[in-house]
Amino acid sequence: MNILLVNLTRFGDLLQSQAAISALAGAGNAQAAAINTLTGAENAQTTGQQAENKLALVCLNNFAFTSACLCGVSQTFPLPRSAFLSGLVKTSPDAENARWVSSLAELWHWRNSLWSQFKPDLVCNLTPTVPARLLAHYLAGGVPLTGFGLDAFGFAQEGSWAAFLRASTASRFASPFNVIDLFRAVAGKSTGRFQDALLAPRPWFGVSAARAGLASALGEAAGHDFAATHKGFVGFQLGASAQERRWPLEYFVRLGQELWRKLRVVPVLLGSKAESELAERYAQINNSASSRSDPHAASPFISLSGKTDPGELADTLKNCLLLVSNDTGTLHLAAGLSCPCLGIFLATAQPWDTGPGLEGSCSLEPDLDCHPCRFGSGCPHDFRCRETISPELVCALIEKFLTSGSWPAITGQARVWLTRRDENNFFYLTSLSGHEQAPRTLWFMRQRFFLRQFLDRNPAAEFVLDAAQDNSGEKFALPLAEKEKIAADLDLLEAQLGLVLELGKLLALNPAPRLRERFLSAVRRVGLLFENSAYFLALGFLWQVQVQEQGGELQQALRCITQYQSLIRSLKIIP
């Protein structure tokens, strides 16, 4: 089968769709691709491991380079978005817009070229925006479309996992699932173990060349004495998508100086050309601090910011002992290359949903009640979270990891998390800082149990929560105060859902306009109850999407409402 995957997101999100790609292409595909690339062999041993399906990727042209890092992608079709849109945008308020026909013609030719090279049997769209849905619908041309789609009337059409992904994007603090697993579930593969490691470009000679290049750069930048005495390299990704999500530059400098003083490891500054200014400021702060304290105690570093293409960046990461990074694409690239990671998550970033997809990775977030921030809201505390996690704390974690091979338990300043996998192959976090019994952690772990079953449910069947699958009742039991708050929300939801069902049954017998309005008003009130609950916020968006999708057929809508009622009633008896 030919599967066309549409993912019009940025570098990091593309990398986080690796598990979905491998699952769609077939479980053995990624391993076969890696073996063939590493060895150059095309023999009977590797032939027997080929993909069950052939998968092609549609992505934005400025991120097409990412496909070189993804296992299981046989072809890439970059979307020249700017070329298509240029003819649709007026140059001035009074200008005639005469190029829209040629822009549509360019899109038509691009789509026909794609189909001539790769005619899909299935299109899977992982991007929820309206333009991406329209493009996926156009590319499908009548073949099945999964993920984020459109119905016959142009309204959004998507499964439970896709709707939940949209909900968690808007309210990330409400989601207990890593986006890697959400992408995989949206692709229809919420069960089974699949390859999520990336395929590094030039895995043999590239790595050795990068190693030699780092040694040479160290000699040129810091002197041969440093080159002779260093014990390895640690990557520093200084930038982030927004300043408030960036650990202070001064903290990176202090960390680099401490790592050199204690362990003789050399920071390697990474980043895009747009982030080169951060590397220059790092150099100024580092050199100024060194000269003030002891001119002979300068701290060496290597700056590769803006100097590496994706393949060279991957090769560099494979030569680093570990990477210290904000929540960035570089962090997800390192995780996919099995480079040990320490991620720092600030402001709206939090590791439960965008943490590195590598077991044994370490993630830090400030231990503040206000973290993580809501999207689109200002910070009344002047983003104090940026300065909460000290360089000394990070250095202590790294020192223990590099000397013992394990991350230490540590308290103060930060929530420290270790990435794990559960029995369903979903990523989750365990605490190294004493936060395993925090109400937020316990509720996240409880949600994982019932949400997976509810999102995987058969829409046409009666839903029954299988409590027998729950082996975490005692381990993740909530404090009494939290239970009472949840119970109060559940009582309100159960009562309102009961009212909705009664009104729906009456409406089925007598479709009077006034009764229809009462029914719709009751449906809206359920959504508001979900949205106003600190515990069931993510279900509010899911409820809205799924009830609306069934709006054309009252009996289907009532079946969906009954499933929500069954979930709420089951939650009332779960300890």
SULNOR-V862925 format. One record per pair of residues at least 6 apart in sequence whose C-alpha atoms are under 6 Angstrom apart, sorted by the first residue. I is the first residue (numbers start at 0). J is the second residue. Records with the same first field share a line. If there is no record, write none. Layout:
I=J ; J
//
This chain:
0=52
1=53 ; 54 ; 119 ; 120
2=54 ; 119 ; 121 ; 122
3=54 ; 55 ; 56 ; 119 ; 122
4=56 ; 122 ; 123 ; 124
5=57 ; 124
6=58 ; 125 ; 126
7=58 ; 59
10=328
11=328
15=179
16=182
17=195
18=193 ; 194 ; 195
19=182 ; 183
21=71 ; 194
22=193
24=50 ; 52 ; 53 ; 54
25=50 ; 51
26=193
27=48
28=49 ; 50 ; 71
29=70 ; 71
31=45 ; 48 ; 49
54=72 ; 73
55=72 ; 73 ; 74 ; 75
56=75
57=76 ; 77
58=77 ; 78
59=77 ; 78
60=77 ; 78 ; 79
63=77
68=197 ; 198 ; 199
69=197 ; 198
70=197 ; 198
83=102
86=98 ; 99 ; 102
87=99
89=96
120=142
121=142 ; 143
122=139 ; 144
123=144 ; 145 ; 146
124=146 ; 147
125=146
127=147
132=148
146=157 ; 185
147=157
148=156
149=155 ; 156
150=156
159=454
160=185 ; 454
161=185
162=541
163=541
166=537 ; 540
167=174
173=537
175=443
176=352
177=351 ; 352 ; 353
178=352 ; 353
192=424
196=335
197=335 ; 336
200=310
205=314
206=314
209=314 ; 315
217=226
218=226
221=299
229=263 ; 264
230=263 ; 264
231=264
232=264 ; 265 ; 266 ; 319 ; 320
233=266 ; 267 ; 319 ; 320 ; 321 ; 322
234=266 ; 267 ; 322
235=267 ; 268 ; 269 ; 323 ; 324
236=269 ; 270 ; 324
239=245 ; 327
244=345 ; 346
246=385
250=390
252=285
254=390
255=266
256=298
258=264
265=300
266=300
267=300 ; 301 ; 302
268=302 ; 303 ; 304
269=303 ; 304
270=304 ; 305
271=304 ; 305
272=305
275=304 ; 305
289=297
321=338 ; 339 ; 340
322=340
323=341 ; 342
324=330 ; 342
325=342 ; 343
326=344
331=355
334=355 ; 356 ; 357
340=360
341=361 ; 362
342=362
343=362 ; 363
344=364
346=371 ; 372
347=371 ; 372
358=418 ; 419
359=417 ; 418
360=417 ; 418
361=416 ; 417
362=415 ; 416
363=414 ; 415
364=413 ; 414
365=384 ; 413
366=412 ; 413 ; 414
388=412
400=406
408=431 ; 432
409=432
410=432
414=432
415=430 ; 431 ; 432
416=428 ; 429 ; 430 ; 431
417=428 ; 429
418=427 ; 428
419=426 ; 427 ; 428
420=426 ; 427
441=475
462=562
499=521
502=518
526=539
529=535 ; 536 ; 539
530=536 ; 539
546=556
549=555 ; 556
//
